[in-house]
């Protein structure tokens, strides 16, 4: 059987979210399947996965149109930078022409790419197409190719105000594409139920849980924890939150709760994650916070620092409004960190009875939960033990084995 895996996210310089899911499935499938032939599709190179098995082939999009677009983009970027330093009328005219050419070629490339993809699927006689991110649907699929997509969340549908407008529009196109699928995979029962209730889909939907990489998320030793605390200038005990700094992560509620907890001065609040969309208000709120000197915003941190950060925290606080799966909760549990999160979406499904869950918009409830966990060492120890046990229910090995069965038999 010939299986295509869409792995566009693995062309990006930094692998996050969807890219990590694609990466883990590619790694695990290489370990367990020597019978089927795999074709991994990318747009701009495969930067993170190593295809070391003979039955795996990398297919990268390259065409004359794409080369033409790249040949125009480089001089446009160089001249634009020069124009900023030394403005010239003649140079500005050239920049305008190049920009118009770039936009035209980008539009043509966008239209052409799905046809190239469909042609490649036919040429490689693909029996099953597995899309790791359900926002791309090749046109003119070969009729013999089964179409399977993995759906990570419906945030664009449930919380459109927390998304850029282009993501909401993309979501509408995604829904149209989902209806053409032979089979849909959901990362949680919660997301599966949302898909059934909100999208009027006829395709079969199967839940296939994510997992946390045990090579990255583990209970770190004291030396590693001390090293990382020193790296990020964390001198005291701390409350940790790991997420993209964006509206749906509900960080204003965490900031309000942190302002209200008793004995706040004994604990730093450490916010780990890249800056996301529409975070100006959040950053202003941090600047005005009564304990702003005790709040550390690290920005993006490398993967090797995450386990020590989780392991060294007194508690992980994650009052998110919505998650398709809730990966940070699983990561924290796998590192032995007590977790306080929200009752929303997929979080209870991942957390089980190992975490303290509160209504995401209830500042008072989060404040009381933080105070209770921070002041009770035995409770933290019990939560850590339960979280470690709960995390063992999720593994990439099990999910990959189930995915292989689905690809071959569904």
C-alpha positions as CSV (number, residue, x, y, z in Angstrom):
1,X,0.0,0.0,0.0
2,X,1.2,3.5,-0.8
3,X,0.5,6.1,1.9
4,X,1.0,9.9,1.6
5,X,1.5,11.9,4.7
6,X,1.0,15.7,4.4
7,X,3.7,17.2,6.7
8,X,3.8,20.9,5.6
9,X,4.4,22.0,9.2
10,X,7.8,20.2,9.2
11,X,9.1,22.8,6.7
12,X,9.0,25.5,9.3
13,X,12.1,26.5,11.2
14,X,10.5,25.9,14.6
15,X,8.4,22.8,15.1
16,X,5.4,23.4,17.4
17,X,1.9,22.0,17.8
18,X,0.8,20.4,14.6
19,X,4.4,19.9,13.5
20,X,5.2,17.9,16.6
21,X,2.2,15.6,16.0
22,X,3.3,15.0,12.4
23,X,6.9,14.4,13.5
24,X,6.0,11.8,16.2
25,X,3.7,9.9,13.8
26,X,6.5,9.8,11.2
27,X,9.0,8.6,13.8
28,X,6.8,5.9,15.3
29,X,5.5,4.6,12.0
30,X,9.0,4.1,10.8
31,X,9.6,1.8,13.8
32,X,6.6,-0.4,13.3
33,X,5.9,-0.6,9.6
34,X,8.2,-2.0,7.0
35,X,5.5,-3.3,4.7
36,X,3.8,-0.2,3.3
37,X,5.5,2.5,1.3
38,X,5.3,6.1,2.6
39,X,5.6,9.5,0.8
40,X,6.0,12.5,3.0
41,X,4.9,15.7,1.3
42,X,6.3,19.1,2.2
43,X,6.3,22.6,0.6
44,X,9.8,23.9,1.6
45,X,11.9,21.0,2.7
46,X,11.8,18.5,5.5
47,X,13.7,20.2,8.4
48,X,13.0,18.1,11.4
49,X,12.2,14.4,10.5
50,X,14.8,11.9,9.4
51,X,13.5,9.4,6.9
52,X,16.0,6.6,7.5
53,X,13.9,3.6,6.3
54,X,14.0,2.4,2.7
55,X,10.2,2.4,2.3
56,X,10.0,6.1,3.1
57,X,10.3,8.9,0.4
58,X,10.4,12.6,0.8
59,X,8.4,14.6,-1.8
60,X,9.1,18.3,-1.8
61,X,7.1,20.8,-3.9
62,X,9.2,22.5,-6.5
63,X,8.1,24.0,-9.8
64,X,9.2,26.6,-12.3
65,X,6.5,28.8,-10.9
66,X,7.9,28.5,-7.3
67,X,11.4,29.1,-8.5
68,X,10.2,32.3,-10.3
69,X,8.5,33.5,-7.2
70,X,11.7,32.9,-5.1
71,X,13.9,34.7,-7.7
72,X,11.7,37.8,-7.4
73,X,11.3,37.7,-3.6
74,X,15.0,37.9,-2.9
75,X,15.8,41.1,-4.8
76,X,12.6,42.7,-3.6
77,X,13.6,42.0,0.0
78,X,17.1,43.3,-0.5
79,X,16.0,46.5,-2.3
80,X,13.3,47.2,0.3
81,X,15.9,47.0,3.0
82,X,18.2,49.3,1.1
83,X,15.3,51.8,0.5
84,X,14.7,52.0,4.2
85,X,18.3,53.1,4.8
86,X,18.8,55.3,1.7
87,X,15.5,56.3,-0.1
88,X,15.7,56.8,-3.8
89,X,12.8,57.4,-6.3
90,X,14.2,55.1,-9.0
91,X,14.7,52.2,-6.5
92,X,11.1,52.7,-5.2
93,X,9.8,52.2,-8.8
94,X,11.7,49.0,-9.1
95,X,10.4,47.8,-5.7
96,X,6.8,48.5,-6.7
97,X,7.3,46.5,-9.9
98,X,8.9,43.6,-8.1
99,X,6.2,43.6,-5.4
100,X,3.5,43.5,-8.1
101,X,5.3,40.6,-9.8
102,X,5.8,38.8,-6.4
103,X,2.1,39.1,-5.6
104,X,1.1,37.9,-9.0
105,X,3.4,34.9,-8.9
106,X,2.3,34.1,-5.3
107,X,-1.3,34.0,-6.5
108,X,-0.5,31.8,-9.4
109,X,1.5,29.5,-7.2
110,X,-1.3,29.2,-4.7
111,X,-3.7,28.2,-7.5
112,X,-1.2,25.8,-9.1
113,X,0.0,24.0,-6.0
114,X,-3.1,21.8,-5.3
115,X,-3.0,20.7,-9.0
116,X,0.6,19.7,-8.6
117,X,-0.2,17.8,-5.4
118,X,-3.1,15.9,-7.1
119,X,-0.8,15.1,-10.0
120,X,1.9,13.8,-7.7
121,X,-0.6,11.6,-5.8
122,X,-1.6,10.0,-9.1
123,X,2.0,9.6,-10.2
124,X,3.0,7.9,-6.9
125,X,-0.2,5.7,-7.0
126,X,-1.2,6.8,-3.5
127,X,-3.8,4.5,-1.9
128,X,-4.3,6.5,1.3
129,X,-3.8,10.2,1.9
130,X,-3.3,11.2,5.6
131,X,-3.5,15.0,6.2
132,X,-2.0,15.9,9.5
133,X,-3.6,19.4,9.4
134,X,-7.1,19.6,8.0
135,X,-6.8,23.0,6.3
136,X,-5.4,21.6,3.0
137,X,-7.4,19.6,0.5
138,X,-5.9,18.7,-2.8
139,X,-8.1,19.3,-5.8
140,X,-9.0,16.4,-8.1
141,X,-8.1,13.6,-5.8
142,X,-7.7,10.2,-7.6
143,X,-10.9,8.4,-7.1
144,X,-9.1,5.4,-5.7
145,X,-7.3,7.4,-3.0
146,X,-8.9,7.2,0.5
147,X,-8.8,10.6,2.1
148,X,-8.2,10.8,5.9
149,X,-7.7,14.0,7.8
150,X,-6.6,14.7,11.4
151,X,-8.6,17.5,13.1
152,X,-6.9,19.2,16.0
153,X,-9.6,21.6,17.2
154,X,-12.6,23.8,16.2
155,X,-11.4,27.0,17.9
156,X,-12.3,29.0,14.8
157,X,-15.9,27.8,15.2
158,X,-16.3,27.9,19.0
159,X,-14.2,31.0,19.8
160,X,-13.9,33.1,16.7
161,X,-13.2,36.2,18.7
162,X,-9.9,34.7,19.9
163,X,-8.8,34.1,16.3
164,X,-7.5,36.2,13.4
165,X,-10.2,36.8,10.8
166,X,-8.2,34.8,8.2
167,X,-8.3,31.8,10.5
168,X,-12.1,32.0,10.8
169,X,-12.3,32.2,7.0
170,X,-10.0,29.2,6.7
171,X,-12.2,27.3,9.1
172,X,-15.1,27.7,6.7
173,X,-13.1,26.3,3.9
174,X,-11.9,23.4,6.2
175,X,-15.5,22.5,6.9
176,X,-16.2,22.2,3.2
177,X,-13.1,20.0,2.8
178,X,-14.0,17.8,5.7
179,X,-17.2,16.8,4.0
180,X,-15.2,15.3,1.2
181,X,-13.2,13.1,3.5
182,X,-13.6,9.4,3.7
183,X,-12.6,9.4,7.3
184,X,-11.9,12.0,9.9
185,X,-9.7,11.6,13.0
186,X,-10.1,13.8,16.1
187,X,-7.4,14.3,18.8
188,X,-10.1,14.0,21.5
189,X,-13.6,12.9,22.2
190,X,-14.4,16.5,23.1
191,X,-13.4,17.7,19.6
192,X,-15.2,14.7,18.0
193,X,-18.4,15.6,19.8
194,X,-18.0,19.3,18.7
195,X,-17.5,18.1,15.1
196,X,-20.7,16.0,15.2
197,X,-22.8,18.7,16.9
198,X,-21.6,21.7,15.0
199,X,-20.5,20.8,11.5
200,X,-23.2,18.4,10.1
201,X,-20.6,15.9,8.8
202,X,-21.5,12.6,7.3
203,X,-17.9,11.2,7.4
204,X,-17.1,8.7,10.1
205,X,-15.1,10.3,12.9
206,X,-12.6,8.3,15.1
207,X,-10.8,9.7,18.2
208,X,-7.0,9.3,18.1
209,X,-5.4,10.9,21.1
210,X,-2.2,12.8,21.1
211,X,0.6,12.1,23.5
212,X,3.6,13.9,25.0
213,X,7.2,13.0,23.9
214,X,8.8,11.1,26.8
215,X,12.2,12.1,25.6
216,X,11.3,15.8,26.2
217,X,8.8,15.6,29.0
218,X,10.0,13.7,32.0
219,X,10.6,14.2,35.7
220,X,13.9,16.2,35.7
221,X,16.5,15.9,38.4
222,X,17.3,18.7,40.9
223,X,20.5,19.7,39.1
224,X,18.7,20.2,35.8
225,X,15.9,22.2,37.5
226,X,18.4,24.4,39.3
227,X,20.3,25.1,36.1
228,X,17.2,26.1,34.2
229,X,15.9,28.2,37.1
230,X,19.2,30.1,37.1
231,X,19.1,30.5,33.3
232,X,15.7,32.3,33.5
233,X,16.5,34.2,36.8
234,X,13.9,32.4,38.8
235,X,15.0,32.8,42.4
236,X,11.9,31.8,44.3
237,X,9.3,29.0,44.2
238,X,7.1,29.6,41.2
239,X,3.8,29.1,39.5
240,X,4.2,28.0,35.9
241,X,2.1,28.5,32.8
242,X,3.2,27.3,29.3
243,X,1.2,28.5,26.3
244,X,1.2,30.8,23.4
245,X,0.4,34.3,24.7
246,X,-3.0,34.8,23.0
247,X,-6.6,35.4,24.0
248,X,-8.0,31.9,24.2
249,X,-5.4,30.9,26.8
250,X,-7.2,33.1,29.3
251,X,-4.1,34.5,30.9
252,X,-5.8,37.7,32.2
253,X,-7.8,35.4,34.6
254,X,-4.5,33.9,35.8
255,X,-3.0,37.3,36.3
256,X,-6.1,38.4,38.4
257,X,-5.9,35.3,40.5
258,X,-2.2,35.7,41.1
259,X,-2.8,39.3,42.3
260,X,-5.4,38.0,44.8
261,X,-3.6,34.9,46.3
262,X,-2.4,35.2,49.9
263,X,1.4,35.1,50.3
264,X,1.9,36.0,46.7
265,X,5.3,37.5,47.4
266,X,6.7,34.0,48.0
267,X,6.0,32.8,44.5
268,X,7.0,34.0,41.1
269,X,4.6,33.7,38.1
270,X,6.5,32.3,35.1
271,X,4.8,32.6,31.7
272,X,6.5,30.5,29.1
273,X,5.6,30.7,25.4
274,X,5.8,32.6,22.2
275,X,3.9,35.8,21.7
276,X,0.7,35.2,19.8
277,X,-2.1,37.2,18.1
278,X,-3.7,40.1,19.8
279,X,-1.5,40.1,23.0
280,X,-0.9,43.8,23.4
281,X,-3.6,44.1,26.1
282,X,-2.1,41.1,28.0
283,X,1.4,42.7,27.9
284,X,-0.1,46.0,29.2
285,X,-1.9,44.1,31.9
286,X,1.4,42.6,33.0
287,X,3.1,46.0,33.0
288,X,0.3,47.4,35.3
289,X,0.1,44.3,37.5
290,X,0.7,45.0,41.3
291,X,3.2,42.2,41.3
292,X,4.8,42.9,37.9
293,X,8.3,42.6,39.4
294,X,7.5,39.0,40.3
295,X,6.2,38.0,36.8
296,X,8.7,36.5,34.4
297,X,7.9,36.3,30.7
298,X,10.5,34.0,29.1
299,X,9.2,33.9,25.5
300,X,10.0,30.8,23.5
301,X,12.2,28.3,25.3
302,X,14.1,25.4,23.7
303,X,12.6,21.9,24.2
304,X,15.4,20.8,26.5
305,X,14.4,23.4,29.1
306,X,10.7,22.4,29.4
307,X,11.0,19.3,31.6
308,X,13.1,21.1,34.2
309,X,10.7,24.1,34.2
310,X,7.7,21.8,34.7
311,X,9.5,19.7,37.2
312,X,10.7,22.7,39.3
313,X,7.3,24.4,39.5
314,X,5.1,24.3,42.6
315,X,2.0,24.1,40.3
316,X,1.2,24.4,36.7
317,X,-1.7,26.8,36.1
318,X,-3.6,26.6,32.8
319,X,-7.1,28.2,32.8
320,X,-7.6,27.9,29.1
321,X,-10.9,28.7,27.4
322,X,-10.6,26.0,24.8
323,X,-8.3,23.2,23.8
324,X,-8.6,20.6,21.1
325,X,-6.5,18.2,23.2
326,X,-4.8,20.1,26.0
327,X,-1.2,19.1,25.5
328,X,0.3,21.3,28.2
329,X,-1.7,19.5,30.8
330,X,-0.4,16.2,29.8
331,X,3.2,17.6,29.5
332,X,3.0,18.9,33.1
333,X,1.6,15.6,34.5
334,X,4.3,13.6,32.7
335,X,6.9,15.8,34.5
336,X,5.3,15.2,37.9
337,X,4.0,18.8,38.2
338,X,0.6,19.4,40.0
339,X,-1.9,20.9,37.6
340,X,-4.7,23.4,38.0
341,X,-6.6,23.8,34.8
342,X,-10.2,24.5,33.5
343,X,-13.3,22.4,33.1
344,X,-13.6,23.4,29.5
345,X,-13.5,21.4,26.3
346,X,-11.0,18.5,26.3
347,X,-9.2,19.3,29.5
348,X,-11.2,16.9,31.8
349,X,-10.7,14.1,29.2
350,X,-6.9,14.5,29.5
351,X,-6.7,15.4,33.2
352,X,-9.1,12.7,34.7
353,X,-9.0,12.9,38.5
354,X,-5.4,13.9,38.6
355,X,-5.8,17.6,38.4
356,X,-7.8,20.4,40.1
357,X,-10.2,21.9,37.6
358,X,-12.1,25.2,37.8
359,X,-14.5,27.2,35.6
360,X,-12.1,29.1,33.3
361,X,-13.7,32.6,33.9
362,X,-14.1,32.2,37.7
363,X,-11.2,34.2,39.1
364,X,-12.2,33.4,42.7
365,X,-12.2,29.7,42.1
366,X,-8.8,29.8,40.5
367,X,-7.5,32.0,43.4
368,X,-8.8,29.5,46.0
369,X,-7.4,26.5,44.0
370,X,-3.9,28.1,43.8
371,X,-3.9,28.9,47.5
372,X,-5.0,25.4,48.4
373,X,-2.4,23.7,46.3
374,X,0.4,26.0,47.2
375,X,-0.2,25.7,50.9
376,X,-0.6,21.9,51.0
377,X,2.6,19.9,50.3
378,X,0.8,16.6,50.7
379,X,-1.8,17.6,48.2
380,X,0.9,18.5,45.7
381,X,2.6,15.2,46.3
382,X,-0.7,13.3,45.7
383,X,-1.4,15.3,42.5
384,X,2.1,14.7,41.2
385,X,1.7,10.9,41.8
386,X,-1.8,10.8,40.2
387,X,-0.6,12.9,37.2
388,X,2.3,10.6,36.5
389,X,0.0,7.6,36.6
390,X,-2.5,9.4,34.4
391,X,0.1,10.4,31.8
392,X,0.9,6.8,31.1
393,X,-2.5,6.3,29.5
394,X,-1.2,8.4,26.5
395,X,1.7,7.4,24.3
396,X,2.8,8.0,20.8
397,X,3.6,4.2,20.4
398,X,0.0,3.3,21.1
399,X,-1.4,6.1,19.0
400,X,0.9,5.3,16.0
401,X,-0.1,1.6,16.2
402,X,-3.8,2.6,16.1
403,X,-3.1,5.0,13.3
404,X,-1.4,2.2,11.3
405,X,-4.4,0.0,11.8
406,X,-6.7,2.8,10.6
407,X,-4.7,3.5,7.5
408,X,-4.6,-0.2,6.5
409,X,-8.1,-1.3,7.5
410,X,-10.5,1.7,7.5
